[in-house]
Amino acid sequence: MQGMAEIPYTYPSVTVPLSSATMKQAAIVKQPEVKPKVNYPSYLDARGVSPRARVLCEILANSTLQELDAALNTTGVQPSSELVEEVLKLSYGSPSAAVKFFRWAGLASKHSSFSWNLMVDLLGKNGMFEPMWDAVRSMKQESLLSVATFVSIFGSYCAAGRFSEAVMTFDVMERYGVQPDIVAVNSLLSAICREDNQTVKALEFFEKIKGKIAPDADTFAILLEGWEKEGDVIRAKKTFGEMVIKVGWSQQYMSAYDAFLNTLICGSVADEVITFLQVMKSKTCLPGLKFFTNALDILVKNNDSSHAISLWGIMVGSGLVPNVIMYNAMIGLLCNNDAIADAFRLLDEMVFHGAFPESLTYNMIFQCLIKKKKVPEGGRFFFEMIKNECPPTPSNCADAITMFLHNDDPETGVEIWEYMVKDHILPLDDSSNALLIGLCDLGRLTEMRRFADKILDKRIKIFESTMGKLKVAFNREGRSTRELYEDLERKWKSSLAA
């Protein structure tokens, strides 16, 4: 590259004296171009590309390396720093062409430090590490190196799976006049942890460096997020314990706390989550509503109502206000575990927190009352639902009609069916058949026949299985009722043919 001096250069892994000419040739000819792992944006997809940058990008994309210099010269464009930066940002997919463009532009004016950093990043992202270090050496001669340059190198090496080279790059920073600091430490840790299942390597680097450069809260947050991604509960607890000792407690460290608690809750150690939350509450460092929402979702999936109740108590007791979605999740969990009293308590609390119950809320509780055959409570709750304009679902109506007719409250069952007809709660098939079977089982055949006529008149389907049960009941009562059934059967068959 432009302006290279012929001095020995030490790579992170090997020392090789290279001349400027040799390095230039390696950058363009000898260095194999590693295809990027991702489809980098080009001038074809980016918005707002300036006309001059578009012309240059088209030349880089459509010219061979041999004809590139001549093609660039014919444009008459004077490449400013801003233009060079714009073109480089759109040239990650063509690294060899970008190198030649960079050298061509450097003949006209001195490159900015940002342009050099883009070049380092572009080469590194494409796995072209020798020419990348060539650029770093040139930057050192121009006193343009910064922590940002090395952060880019960390990321490129880690993305390529070359973690030892990333660490060795950190180790040689001082030799290039850049003092490694906590930003560099955290950047390397983050680059390692971004890759799958590599947090142990990040921990090894952390253990080596923490005696020289004191970690801060971000350091621990990066490691804890790594353990969260990998689900490593044991190491997360150890890292969290060290964090508390080294940097103490603060609400500013919430991202670290969230990662730690998420690791525990996903690791099915809910007891410890509750314990840590109680400690954090005493330190006024409780996580926000987002964590509680995620934790509640996990406990619901695990059907863990006891820990969910404890979590809920800590959340509400700390002044956090649950929303309707959270209330519904909690009420649904309680109902699934037959904790109907607790479900009613939360239902009563909702309005005080500005979370108004909806049809789903009422239907979950109504379904639980039906399941537990709570006849008086179910009847009262049904009327409360329709009063609050939260109608029961058709399936809940069908189940409720069956419950009431088989548990000494047929009048409420009939009222539910009539309510469905009046308010057009559709479909009516299951509820109508449940009504007929319930009345049949009670021996109320005359009343059942009257409802059967209404049902058929409304073109509601009576199931064949239902007709079979009605036939048995009518035949059992003798010849007169048998004739009633035969009349009903003719009408039923006629409805099927219609």
N, C-alpha and C positions, 0 to 999 in steps of 0.2 A: 504493500500500500504506500501511498504517497508519503515521502519523507522518512522512510525507515532507515535507521542507522544499523551498521553491521556490528552488533555486539552480541555476545552469547545470551541466550534467553533460557531461563529455567521453567520448564513446564511443571505442573503439579506432580506428574508421575515420572518424568525423565528429563535430564539435562542434555540439550542438543544445541551446539553453536550453528546458527543459520544465518546466512547472508540475506540482505534485503531482497535481492533478486530471486533467491531460492524460495523465500517466503511468499513472494508475489506469485510465483509459478505454482506453489502448493495450493494457494488460495483458489486458483482458477483451473489448473489442469490436473495436478496429481491428487488433490484431495477429492475423494469420492463424495458426491452429493447425496446425503441421506434424506430420503423423502420425508416431509413432515408428517407427524401423526394426525394432524388435523388439517382441514381445508381452511387455510388462512384467507382472510378477505382480500380480494383484488380490486383493481380499479373498476372492474365490471359490476361488482356488487355494492361497492361503497357509494354512499350518497355525498353530494356536495364536493366531488373531486374538481379541482380547478382545471381549466382548459390546458394550461401548460403541463401540469402533472399528468393529465390524461394522455397527452401526446408522448411524453417520456415513458409512461407505463406501457403504452402500446408498442413502442420500440423495444423495450426490454422483453415483452412477452412474445414478440413476433420475429425478432432478429436472432441470428446465430451469434455465438460469442465472438467469432472471427470478424463479423461485419458490424458489431455493435458500436465500436468507437466511431467508425465512419458515419453510421446512421445518426448517432447523437450529435456529431459535429454539424450535420446538415440542418439541424433544427434551428440553429442560431439562438437557442435559448441560453440565457445566462443563469446558471443555477444558484439561486440564493439559498441561505441556510434553511429558510422556511420551505422552499420547494424541495430541497434534498430530503428534509424530514418527511414531507408528505409522500414523496415517491417511495422512500424506504419502508414506511408503514404499510404500503400496499404491495410490497415486493417480497414478502416472506416466502411465498411459494416459488420464487426464482432466485435462489441465493447466489448462484454463480454470476448471473446477469447483474444482480444488485451490487456485487463486489466490483465489477467493471464500471458500473455507473458511478459508484462511490469514488473510485479512483479518478474517473473522468471529471466529475464535479470538483474534486479536490485540486485539479489543475487551475481552476478559475478563481477559487476563493477558499479560505481556510474553513474547515468544517467546525460546526458548533459541537460542544460537549454532548448535547442531546443526539446529534447525528451519529457521533461515535458510539454512544450507548445503544442506539438503535442498531447499528452495524454489529456490535457485539451480541446483542440479543438475537438478531436475525440469524447470524452464523451458528450461535449456540443452539437455537431452537431447531435448526436443521442438522444438528450433529456434526457440524464442521468445526471441530474444536481446535485444530492446529491454526487455521486462519483466524479463529476467534482470538486465540492468544497473541497472534501477530498484531491484531488490532489493539489489544490491551497494551502491548509493548509500545506501540506508537502513541497511545494515549498517555502513557507514563512520561514519554519524552516531552509531550506537550503540557504536562501537569494538568490533565483533564480527568484523571481517574477519581472516582468517588465510591462511596459505599453502594450507591445505586448500580454501578457497573458490576460489582461483585454479586449483588443480589440477583441480577440477571443470570450470571454464570451459575450460581447455586441452583436456580430453577431449571436451567438447561441440563445440567448434569443429572439432577435428580429425575427429571422427566425421562432421561435416557437410561435410568437405572444405574447410574455410575455414582453411587453415593460416596465412595471413598475419595474420588476425585473432587467431589463437592466439598468435603471436609478439608482436603489438602489445599483447596483454593482458599478457604478461610485461613488456613495456617500461613499462607504466603502473602496475605494482604499487606502486612507491615513492610515487606520487602519491596512493595510497589508504592510505598508512601501513603497508604491508607490505613488509619488506625482502626482495628476491629473494635466495635462497640456493641452495646446491647441490641441495637437495630440490626446489625449484621448477624448476631447470634440468633435472634428471633426469626430473621428472614431465612436462615439456613434450616432452622428447626421446622418452620412452616413448609419450606420446599420439600423436606424429607417426608413430613407427615401428610402432605397432599397425595403421595403415592400410597397405594394399598398395602396395608400390613407392614409398614416400615417404621412405626413409632418406636420400636425397640432400638433401631439405629439412631433415631433422634435422641432417645434417652442416653445412649452411649456417648454421643457428642456432648449432651448437656452435663453429664457427670464429669467429663473431662474439662469442660470450660468453666463450670460454675464457680470454681475457686479463683479464677482469674478475672472474670467479668460477672458481677453480681446480677442474678436474674431479677426480672421484674414481674408484675402480674401477668403481662402478655406472654412471657415465657411459659408460665404454668398453664395459662389458658390454651396455648397451642398444644402442649403435651396432653392436657385433659381432653381436648377435642379429638386428638389422635386416639386416646384410649376409648373415647366414646364411639368413634367410628369402628374400632376393632372389638368393642364390647369387653374390654379387659378390666374387670371390676377390681381385682387385687392391686394392679399397678395404679389404677386411678385413685384408689384410697391412699396409697403411699405418696403419690404426687400431690394429692390434695393436702395431706398432713404436712408435707414439707412446705407447701405454699403458705399455709396458715402461719407456720413458724417464721418463714423468711419475709413475708410481706404483710402479714396480719389480715385484718378483715376490713372490707370497704364495699359500699354499694357500687363502686366503679368497677368491681371485679365480677359483675354479674354474668358475663359470658362464660367465665371459668366455672362459676357455681352451677350454671345451667348444664354445662357439659358434664360436670361431675355427677350431678343428680340424675341426669338422663342415663348415664352409664349404669347407675345403681338400679334405677327403675326398670330399665330394659334387661338388666341382669337378674331380675326377679328377687332382689333383696329389698323388698318394700319396707321391712322393719327398719333397716338402716336408713332408708330415705326419710322416714318419719322422725327418727332420732336426730339426723343431721338437720332437718328442717326446724326442729325445736331449738337446737343450738343456734342456728342461723337467725331464728326469730329473736332470740335473746341478744344477738349482736346487731339487730336491726338490718340484717342483710338477706332478707328473704327474696327469692326470685320473684319475677313478675307473673302476670296472668298467663303468659305464653307457656311457661313451664308447667303450671298447674293444669292447663288445658291438655298438654301432651301427656302428662303423668296420669291424669284422669282417664284419658283415652286408653292408655296401656292397661290400667287397672280394670277398666270395663271389659277390655278384650280378654283379660285373664279371669274375669268374673270374681274379682277380689273386692267384695263389698266392705269387709272390715277395715282394710287399709284405706279404701276410698273414703270411708266416713271420717277416719282420722285426718286424712289429707284435706278433706273438705273443711273440717273444723279449724285447722291451722290457717287455711286460705281465708275463710270468712272472718275468722278472729283477728286476722292481721289487717282487715279493712279492704281487702280485694273484693270486688263485686263480680260475681259470676254472671254470665249472660244466659240467654234462654237455651242455647245449645248445650252448655255445661249442665244446666239444671235438668234438661231432658236426658242427658247421658246418665246423670246420677240417679234420677228417678227411675229410669229404665233398669239400671243395675240393681237398685233396691227391690224393684218389683220382681225381677228375675230370681231374687233370693228370698222372696216372700216377706220382705221387711216392709209391710204395707204401712205401719205406723210411721216409720221414718219417711216414707214416700209422701204421706199426707203432711208431715211437718214441713218438708221442703216445698210442697205445693203452697202451703200457707205463707211461707217466707218470701216466695217469689216476688209478689207485688211490692214488698217493702224494699226490694233491691232494683226495682224498675224493670224486672224481667217478667213480662205478663205471660201466663200459661197459654198454650195453643192447643189445637186439636190433638196433636201427638202427645202432649203432656197428659191430657185427660184420658186419652185412649189407652195409654200404658197402664195407668192406675185402674181404669175400668176393666181391662183385661185381667189384671191381677185379682181384682175382686171376684170376677167370674170364675177364674181358675180355682180360687179358694172357697167358692160357693158361699160368699158373703151376701146372702139374699137381701136383708134389710138395708145394709150399707150400699149394696149395688143398686138397689132401687132409688135410694136418695141421691146417689152419685149420678145416676142417669139423668134425673130431673135437673140436677145442678149443671150438668154438661149442656143440655139443650137451653137452659136459661142463659148460660154464658156464650151461647152461639158457637159451641164446640161440639158438633155432632159426633156420635160414635161411628166407627167404620162399619160397613156392611157385614164384615166377618164378626166383629164384636157384637153387633146386633143379633146375628144368627146364634152365636154362642150364648148370649144373654137370654134370648127367648127360650132356648133349650133349658138353661139353668132355672129360670123362673117357673117354667111349666112343670119341671120335675122336682121342684123344691117348694111346693105349696104357695106359690104366688103367681098363678096363671094370669091374673088381671094385669100385672105389670108387664108380663110377656106380651099380652095382647096389645097393651098400650104402646109398647116399643114398635110392634109391627104397624100399627095404625099411624104412628109418628113417621115411620119410614115412608109409608104410602103418601101421606100428606106433604112431607118435605122432600119427596123424590130422592131418598137415599138409595141409590142404585149400585149394583143390581139387587133385586128383591128375591131372586130364586131361592137361595139358601135359607133366608129368614122365613120365607113363606112355607117351605117344606118343613122347617123346624117347627113352625106354628102348628101345621096339620098333624105332624107326628106327636107333638106334645099333647094336643087336645085328644088325639086318638088314644094315647096311653092313659089319659085320665078318664076315658070312657065317655067323653062329651062329644058323642058322634053327631048329634043334631047340629050343635054349634060348629063342629068341625066341617060338616057338609055345607053350612052357610058360608064359612070362610073359603071353602074350596070353590064354590060358585063365584065368589068375588075374585079369587085369584085367577080363575080361568077367564072371567070376563075382562080382566086387566091384561090378558095375554101373558101372564107369568107362568113359567114352566113348572109343572109338577113332575118330579122325577119318577121314573118307572119303579125304582126301589120304594119310593113313598107309597105309590099305588098298591104295591104288594102288601105293605104293612096295613094299609087301610082295608084291603080286601079281607085279610085275616080277622081284623077287629069287627068288621060288619058281619062276616059269616058266623062269628062266635055269638052274636046277639040274636040270631034266628032269621027266619024267612023275610020278615018285613024289612029289616035293616039290610038284608042281602039285596032286596030290590032297589033300595036307596043307593047301594054301591053300584049296581049295574047301570042305573041311570047316570051316576057320576062317571062311570067308566066310559059310557057312550059319549058323554060331553067331553071327556078328556081326549079320547081318540079323535073326536071331531076337531079339537083344538090342534092336535098334532098334524092333521091333514091340511089345516088351513094355511 
